[in-house]
Structures are given as structure tokens and as C-alpha cells.
Amino acid sequence: MTYNNNTNIKYNIILIALLTGITTLLQAQDLEEIQIANEYWLKGEKEKALTAYQLLIKNADNIALIHNNYFNLLVDMGKFRDAEDYVEHVIKKNPGQVSYRMDLGVVYVRAGDVQKAERYFKSFIKSNSEDAFRLKSISDYLAAHNLIDYAVYALVQARELSRNQNLFILEMANLFRLQGKRDEMVGEYLNYVTQTPGNISYIKNLLQVLLSKPEELESLEKLLVERVQQNPDVEVFSDLLIWVDLQQKNIYVASGPHPGERGEGEKKLSRQPRFGSLSYQGIQLFHFCVSRQSQCRRGAAE
């Protein structure tokens, strides 16, 4: 009896080892195939990449590794029905994965079904309105896909949920910038600097980049005058108003031709970045640096 038990244990151990070895080998083969498919995709050999991904997608374990490339390939090739069917299948397998659900809306947008996309995104955003930080993640995803109006809508819902109109100020300011809504963007930055006056130098640097044209600074000046009148005790508004006046004088001096430098002022102005020229990721990085500086400053004070 003991002999038979020992034999069975040894047999089971050998069987497990064989199965483990086979699984590892198959995984290694799939990883190699994934690399090949990705190389086809990067080289622009779309048909070869499509064939390779379609074989790999049959194994559910590969989805997380190839989803983005395969999804983008289908959309890029105009295979919207295939993309929709694929994403719906993936959602059924992973119902809690927010990005997959967002991808379905992207398919509708890219397919040109704007009304369907709007209904879908707004319904999905409202269905997640119990979690402000999830709404923030949804907004980030939408912004990264250049769906700015929906990204703003998600943050508006987050603010309404939290009853805090100053929630995600920097993110909202960046979205307004991408929409070309200059005054709304500036308003968000002014709200931000009243809450964190220690970061006024960062906001000045950012506004100097974003608002380089005379009419943009004039608009900022009007907003600041209103803020100073409404909040005479808030020093940051007075500080910014003085700063704007200096910026306007600098532009005036730079734009005026100097002896022997005819037209040089205009050249200097033309080198300045124009409103809305920075990328979404670039502004996000700047905001991250500002937040880190604030955290370090608070830590030192404590």
C-alpha cells in the first residue's frame, strides 16, 4: 500500500512538472509571436500584423499584452465592426476594466457615429459618478485620445459629486487650454493660486508660456482687475496684476525696433510659444512638478 502511494505521488509530481514545462514553453512561444506581430505593426506591415494578432487573440492570456496595438490596428485600418465586436468580447471577459469600455466609445467616434458616441460616453460617465477619482481616470483617458469635451464633462461630474468646484483645478485648466477657452483656463489657474499662493512663481512661468500675445495679456489683466476688486485682501491677485503689467511692458519693448535691428522685435515675439501650442502631456508633467514641489514644501514645514 505504501509502495503504491509513493508511486502515485511520484507520478503526480512528474505530471505537474511536464504540464508546467509545456505551459512555460507555450508562453515563451506566444511572447515570441507577440514580438513579431508588434514588429509588423511598427513597420507598417498592417496585414501581416493583423493576421498575427488574430491568431494570438485566441488565447485570452495574450489580450493584456496585445490589446492596445491590436485595437489601434483595427481602428487604423477602418475595421470598425471588427473592432466593436472585439472590444465587446473583451468587455465580457473583463467587465471591470474601464479602459476597455472607453475603447468602445472610441470605436464609435472613429467610425463617425458621433451621436452614438456621445450617448455612450455620457451614459458611461454618469454610471461611474459615485467615484470622483474614477471619473478623473476616465477624463485622463479621454483627454489622451483627444476627446476633450467628454474629458471636461467627466471632471464636471466629479466636481458635482464632491460638491467641490475646485476639484482637479490643474487638470481642468489644461482641458480648457486644449479647447481654446483661454479665460476659463486662466480662471482655473487663478483659483489654484489662491489655494496655494506658494506656487505663484510656477503659475507665472506657465502663464508666461501660454499667454504670449498682447491681447492675451490684456484679457488676463481684465480678469485680474475683476478679482482684485472682488477680493481686495487676496495678495496673489495684486501680485499677478503687477506681474502682468511688467510682461506687457516687456512685450512693448521687445516689439519696438531698435537702431540697427529693424524687425528684430517681431522676430523675438515670433519665437514665443503661442496659446495652446503645448501638448497635453507637457502641461500634465508641469502640473506634476508643481504638486511635488508643494508636497516637499509642506513636508519641510512639518
One Martini backbone bead per residue (centre of mass of N, CA, C, O) as a GRO file, in nm:
protein
  302
    1MET     BB    1   0.059   0.061  -0.022
    2THR     BB    2   0.300   0.249   0.009
    3TYR     BB    3   0.410   0.208  -0.275
    4ASN     BB    4   0.165   0.319  -0.432
    5ASN     BB    5   0.171   0.605  -0.310
    6ASN     BB    6   0.457   0.679  -0.403
    7THR     BB    7   0.399   0.642  -0.705
    8ASN     BB    8   0.173   0.854  -0.728
    9ILE     BB    9   0.339   1.096  -0.636
   10LYS     BB   10   0.554   1.079  -0.858
   11TYR     BB   11   0.357   1.100  -1.094
   12ASN     BB   12   0.241   1.379  -1.021
   13ILE     BB   13   0.506   1.535  -1.028
   14ILE     BB   14   0.574   1.474  -1.324
   15LEU     BB   15   0.313   1.590  -1.445
   16ILE     BB   16   0.346   1.880  -1.340
   17ALA     BB   17   0.618   1.933  -1.474
   18LEU     BB   18   0.523   1.892  -1.765
   19LEU     BB   19   0.297   2.108  -1.766
   20THR     BB   20   0.479   2.343  -1.691
   21GLY     BB   21   0.670   2.317  -1.933
   22ILE     BB   22   0.454   2.355  -2.153
   23THR     BB   23   0.348   2.630  -2.062
   24THR     BB   24   0.617   2.780  -2.083
   25LEU     BB   25   0.661   2.724  -2.384
   26LEU     BB   26   0.402   2.862  -2.488
   27GLN     BB   27   0.462   3.140  -2.370
   28ALA     BB   28   0.724   3.183  -2.525
   29GLN     BB   29   0.598   3.163  -2.806
   30ASP     BB   30   0.399   3.398  -2.773
   31LEU     BB   31   0.609   3.620  -2.718
   32GLU     BB   32   0.741   3.591  -2.993
   33GLU     BB   33   0.484   3.651  -3.161
   34ILE     BB   34   0.431   3.929  -3.043
   35GLN     BB   35   0.693   4.059  -3.139
   36ILE     BB   36   0.637   4.018  -3.439
   37ALA     BB   37   0.369   4.173  -3.453
   38ASN     BB   38   0.486   4.443  -3.352
   39GLU     BB   39   0.684   4.479  -3.586
   40TYR     BB   40   0.477   4.498  -3.808
   41TRP     BB   41   0.333   4.749  -3.691
   42LEU     BB   42   0.584   4.942  -3.688
   43LYS     BB   43   0.637   4.895  -4.012
   44GLY     BB   44   0.336   4.886  -4.154
   45GLU     BB   45   0.246   4.571  -4.162
   46LYS     BB   46  -0.076   4.519  -4.131
   47GLU     BB   47  -0.161   4.240  -4.237
   48LYS     BB   48   0.045   4.078  -4.075
   49ALA     BB   49  -0.040   4.183  -3.798
   50LEU     BB   50  -0.334   4.091  -3.809
   51THR     BB   51  -0.283   3.789  -3.834
   52ALA     BB   52  -0.118   3.759  -3.575
   53TYR     BB   53  -0.327   3.871  -3.369
   54GLN     BB   54  -0.562   3.673  -3.435
   55LEU     BB   55  -0.410   3.431  -3.319
   56LEU     BB   56  -0.342   3.544  -3.028
   57ILE     BB   57  -0.644   3.615  -2.930
   58LYS     BB   58  -0.732   3.319  -2.863
   59ASN     BB   59  -0.559   3.390  -2.617
   60ALA     BB   60  -0.652   3.543  -2.327
   61ASP     BB   61  -0.357   3.597  -2.210
   62ASN     BB   62  -0.284   3.813  -2.452
   63ILE     BB   63  -0.456   4.070  -2.431
   64ALA     BB   64  -0.284   4.259  -2.242
   65LEU     BB   65  -0.033   4.259  -2.455
   66ILE     BB   66  -0.216   4.343  -2.743
   67HIS     BB   67  -0.454   4.539  -2.737
   68ASN     BB   68  -0.361   4.821  -2.829
   69ASN     BB   69  -0.249   4.738  -3.106
   70TYR     BB   70  -0.495   4.586  -3.216
   71PHE     BB   71  -0.701   4.811  -3.186
   72ASN     BB   72  -0.550   5.032  -3.351
   73LEU     BB   73  -0.539   4.867  -3.610
   74LEU     BB   74  -0.840   4.839  -3.667
   75VAL     BB   75  -0.900   5.142  -3.674
   76ASP     BB   76  -0.684   5.223  -3.888
   77MET     BB   77  -0.827   5.014  -4.106
   78GLY     BB   78  -1.151   5.045  -4.066
   79LYS     BB   79  -1.243   4.800  -3.859
   80PHE     BB   80  -1.510   4.863  -3.678
   81ARG     BB   81  -1.668   4.601  -3.641
   82ASP     BB   82  -1.432   4.435  -3.533
   83ALA     BB   83  -1.368   4.621  -3.296
   84GLU     BB   84  -1.641   4.602  -3.157
   85ASP     BB   85  -1.648   4.295  -3.116
   86TYR     BB   86  -1.386   4.274  -2.958
   87VAL     BB   87  -1.451   4.466  -2.721
   88GLU     BB   88  -1.706   4.322  -2.625
   89HIS     BB   89  -1.556   4.061  -2.558
   90VAL     BB   90  -1.357   4.183  -2.351
   91ILE     BB   91  -1.570   4.293  -2.155
   92LYS     BB   92  -1.689   4.019  -2.074
   93LYS     BB   93  -1.410   3.922  -1.952
   94ASN     BB   94  -1.367   4.250  -1.840
   95PRO     BB   95  -1.593   4.438  -1.673
   96GLY     BB   96  -1.381   4.625  -1.486
   97GLN     BB   97  -1.250   4.756  -1.742
   98VAL     BB   98  -1.244   5.078  -1.835
   99SER     BB   99  -1.075   5.100  -2.100
  100TYR     BB  100  -1.252   4.912  -2.272
  101ARG     BB  101  -1.507   5.089  -2.260
  102MET     BB  102  -1.374   5.334  -2.394
  103ASP     BB  103  -1.301   5.199  -2.665
  104LEU     BB  104  -1.590   5.181  -2.770
  105GLY     BB  105  -1.626   5.488  -2.806
  106VAL     BB  106  -1.393   5.524  -3.006
  107VAL     BB  107  -1.518   5.364  -3.233
  108TYR     BB  108  -1.758   5.553  -3.281
  109VAL     BB  109  -1.593   5.800  -3.352
  110ARG     BB  110  -1.419   5.676  -3.589
  111ALA     BB  111  -1.692   5.590  -3.746
  112GLY     BB  112  -1.890   5.865  -3.712
  113ASP     BB  113  -2.079   5.811  -3.447
  114VAL     BB  114  -2.149   6.067  -3.257
  115GLN     BB  115  -2.417   6.014  -3.108
  116LYS     BB  116  -2.340   5.739  -2.991
  117ALA     BB  117  -2.092   5.839  -2.838
  118GLU     BB  118  -2.232   6.044  -2.655
  119ARG     BB  119  -2.424   5.851  -2.516
  120TYR     BB  120  -2.210   5.659  -2.409
  121PHE     BB  121  -2.023   5.846  -2.245
  122LYS     BB  122  -2.239   5.980  -2.062
  123SER     BB  123  -2.346   5.716  -1.944
  124PHE     BB  124  -2.076   5.613  -1.829
  125ILE     BB  125  -2.010   5.853  -1.648
  126LYS     BB  126  -2.271   5.839  -1.475
  127SER     BB  127  -2.218   5.536  -1.379
  128ASN     BB  128  -1.939   5.674  -1.224
  129SER     BB  129  -2.050   5.909  -1.009
  130GLU     BB  130  -1.937   5.771  -0.724
  131ASP     BB  131  -1.630   5.830  -0.844
  132ALA     BB  132  -1.403   6.077  -0.875
  133PHE     BB  133  -1.135   5.917  -0.951
  134ARG     BB  134  -1.254   5.765  -1.187
  135LEU     BB  135  -1.330   6.017  -1.348
  136LYS     BB  136  -1.040   6.108  -1.378
  137SER     BB  137  -0.945   5.863  -1.543
  138ILE     BB  138  -1.143   5.906  -1.772
  139SER     BB  139  -1.044   6.187  -1.850
  140ASP     BB  140  -0.755   6.106  -1.923
  141TYR     BB  141  -0.827   5.915  -2.150
  142LEU     BB  142  -0.983   6.118  -2.327
  143ALA     BB  143  -0.752   6.321  -2.360
  144ALA     BB  144  -0.548   6.120  -2.492
  145HIS     BB  145  -0.786   6.095  -2.735
  146ASN     BB  146  -0.901   6.388  -2.795
  147LEU     BB  147  -1.169   6.400  -2.588
  148ILE     BB  148  -1.233   6.684  -2.438
  149ASP     BB  149  -1.534   6.725  -2.379
  150TYR     BB  150  -1.558   6.459  -2.213
  151ALA     BB  151  -1.341   6.525  -2.007
  152VAL     BB  152  -1.487   6.766  -1.886
  153TYR     BB  153  -1.748   6.620  -1.808
  154ALA     BB  154  -1.615   6.434  -1.598
  155LEU     BB  155  -1.515   6.666  -1.407
  156VAL     BB  156  -1.789   6.790  -1.354
  157GLN     BB  157  -1.903   6.537  -1.217
  158ALA     BB  158  -1.693   6.531  -0.989
  159ARG     BB  159  -1.769   6.804  -0.867
  160GLU     BB  160  -2.065   6.742  -0.807
  161LEU     BB  161  -2.015   6.501  -0.623
  162SER     BB  162  -1.815   6.674  -0.417
  163ARG     BB  163  -1.887   6.978  -0.398
  164ASN     BB  164  -1.617   7.080  -0.576
  165GLN     BB  165  -1.501   7.341  -0.786
  166ASN     BB  166  -1.171   7.273  -0.713
  167LEU     BB  167  -1.149   7.014  -0.849
  168PHE     BB  168  -0.905   6.958  -1.059
  169ILE     BB  169  -0.777   7.228  -1.165
  170LEU     BB  170  -0.533   7.166  -1.354
  171GLU     BB  171  -0.687   6.977  -1.542
  172MET     BB  172  -0.903   7.180  -1.632
  173ALA     BB  173  -0.714   7.393  -1.746
  174ASN     BB  174  -0.595   7.211  -1.967
  175LEU     BB  175  -0.863   7.158  -2.115
  176PHE     BB  176  -0.927   7.451  -2.183
  177ARG     BB  177  -0.678   7.491  -2.354
  178LEU     BB  178  -0.754   7.273  -2.569
  179GLN     BB  179  -1.029   7.436  -2.637
  180GLY     BB  180  -0.957   7.758  -2.628
  181LYS     BB  181  -1.029   7.855  -2.322
  182ARG     BB  182  -0.877   8.104  -2.178
  183ASP     BB  183  -1.044   8.223  -1.942
  184GLU     BB  184  -1.105   7.953  -1.804
  185MET     BB  185  -0.814   7.874  -1.757
  186VAL     BB  186  -0.730   8.117  -1.587
  187GLY     BB  187  -0.942   8.079  -1.366
  188GLU     BB  188  -0.820   7.816  -1.259
  189TYR     BB  189  -0.538   7.930  -1.186
  190LEU     BB  190  -0.646   8.139  -0.984
  191ASN     BB  191  -0.775   7.936  -0.793
  192TYR     BB  192  -0.516   7.785  -0.731
  193VAL     BB  193  -0.337   8.026  -0.615
  194THR     BB  194  -0.527   8.081  -0.368
  195GLN     BB  195  -0.461   7.795  -0.238
  196THR     BB  196  -0.138   7.819  -0.355
  197PRO     BB  197   0.067   8.081  -0.316
  198GLY     BB  198   0.355   7.935  -0.329
  199ASN     BB  199   0.295   7.886  -0.665
  200ILE     BB  200   0.317   8.159  -0.828
  201SER     BB  201   0.575   8.118  -1.001
  202TYR     BB  202   0.462   7.883  -1.171
  203ILE     BB  203   0.221   8.036  -1.292
  204LYS     BB  204   0.384   8.251  -1.429
  205ASN     BB  205   0.543   8.066  -1.616
  206LEU     BB  206   0.298   7.944  -1.757
  207LEU     BB  207   0.163   8.209  -1.857
  208GLN     BB  208   0.408   8.302  -2.025
  209VAL     BB  209   0.372   8.071  -2.231
  210LEU     BB  210   0.053   8.086  -2.297
  211LEU     BB  211   0.068   8.426  -2.276
  212SER     BB  212   0.224   8.610  -2.542
  213LYS     BB  213   0.002   8.795  -2.629
  214PRO     BB  214  -0.132   9.098  -2.588
  215GLU     BB  215  -0.440   9.012  -2.578
  216GLU     BB  216  -0.396   8.799  -2.355
  217LEU     BB  217  -0.293   8.994  -2.133
  218GLU     BB  218  -0.541   9.177  -2.131
  219SER     BB  219  -0.737   8.960  -2.038
  220LEU     BB  220  -0.591   8.900  -1.773
  221GLU     BB  221  -0.611   9.183  -1.656
  222LYS     BB  222  -0.920   9.193  -1.634
  223LEU     BB  223  -0.951   8.952  -1.445
  224LEU     BB  224  -0.772   9.074  -1.215
  225VAL     BB  225  -0.933   9.325  -1.160
  226GLU     BB  226  -1.184   9.175  -1.069
  227ARG     BB  227  -1.050   9.019  -0.837
  228VAL     BB  228  -0.951   9.265  -0.676
  229GLN     BB  229  -1.233   9.389  -0.633
  230GLN     BB  230  -1.354   9.127  -0.492
  231ASN     BB  231  -1.040   9.068  -0.353
  232PRO     BB  232  -0.848   9.285  -0.179
  233ASP     BB  233  -0.699   9.065   0.030
  234VAL     BB  234  -0.571   8.920  -0.217
  235GLU     BB  235  -0.239   8.921  -0.304
  236VAL     BB  236  -0.203   8.752  -0.569
  237PHE     BB  237  -0.356   8.945  -0.759
  238SER     BB  238  -0.170   9.188  -0.729
  239ASP     BB  239   0.086   9.047  -0.813
  240LEU     BB  240  -0.015   8.960  -1.099
  241LEU     BB  241  -0.079   9.245  -1.202
  242ILE     BB  242   0.210   9.347  -1.196
  243TRP     BB  243   0.327   9.126  -1.377
  244VAL     BB  244   0.159   9.190  -1.629
  245ASP     BB  245   0.266   9.473  -1.669
  246LEU     BB  246   0.558   9.379  -1.725
  247GLN     BB  247   0.496   9.202  -1.969
  248GLN     BB  248   0.384   9.429  -2.148
  249LYS     BB  249   0.643   9.598  -2.149
  250ASN     BB  250   0.829   9.383  -2.271
  251ILE     BB  251   0.675   9.357  -2.539
  252TYR     BB  252   0.698   9.650  -2.623
  253VAL     BB  253   1.007   9.656  -2.632
  254ALA     BB  254   1.049   9.407  -2.821
  255SER     BB  255   0.867   9.530  -3.066
  256GLY     BB  256   1.063   9.753  -3.082
  257PRO     BB  257   1.276   9.908  -3.281
  258HIS     BB  258   1.616   9.913  -3.315
  259PRO     BB  259   1.903  10.022  -3.378
  260GLY     BB  260   1.996   9.803  -3.634
  261GLU     BB  261   1.701   9.623  -3.564
  262ARG     BB  262   1.506   9.565  -3.787
  263GLY     BB  263   1.254   9.342  -3.679
  264GLU     BB  264   1.356   9.200  -3.413
  265GLY     BB  265   1.106   9.208  -3.233
  266GLU     BB  266   0.928   9.021  -3.408
  267LYS     BB  267   1.114   8.778  -3.380
  268LYS     BB  268   1.090   8.747  -3.077
  269LEU     BB  269   0.786   8.701  -3.072
  270SER     BB  270   0.775   8.451  -3.267
  271ARG     BB  271   0.927   8.260  -3.050
  272GLN     BB  272   0.687   8.253  -2.893
  273PRO     BB  273   0.463   8.076  -2.751
  274ARG     BB  274   0.148   7.973  -2.816
  275PHE     BB  275  -0.160   7.930  -2.754
  276GLY     BB  276  -0.190   7.576  -2.734
  277SER     BB  277   0.107   7.440  -2.810
  278LEU     BB  278   0.100   7.246  -2.592
  279SER     BB  279   0.092   6.952  -2.458
  280TYR     BB  280  -0.075   6.753  -2.252
  281GLN     BB  281   0.177   6.616  -2.126
  282GLY     BB  282   0.339   6.874  -2.063
  283ILE     BB  283   0.141   6.997  -1.858
  284GLN     BB  284   0.121   6.754  -1.671
  285LEU     BB  285   0.417   6.763  -1.587
  286PHE     BB  286   0.410   7.041  -1.461
  287HIS     BB  287   0.193   6.975  -1.247
  288PHE     BB  288   0.357   6.756  -1.106
  289CYS     BB  289   0.587   6.942  -1.013
  290VAL     BB  290   0.414   7.129  -0.842
  291SER     BB  291   0.307   6.914  -0.647
  292ARG     BB  292   0.583   6.823  -0.542
  293GLN     BB  293   0.669   7.096  -0.428
  294SER     BB  294   0.439   7.119  -0.222
  295GLN     BB  295   0.504   6.862  -0.062
  296CYS     BB  296   0.791   6.942   0.021
  297ARG     BB  297   0.715   7.203   0.168
  298ARG     BB  298   0.531   7.071   0.381
  299GLY     BB  299   0.740   6.872   0.495
  300ALA     BB  300   0.940   7.089   0.597
  301ALA     BB  301   0.740   7.233   0.791
  302GLU     BB  302   0.690   6.964   0.964
   0.00000   0.00000   0.00000
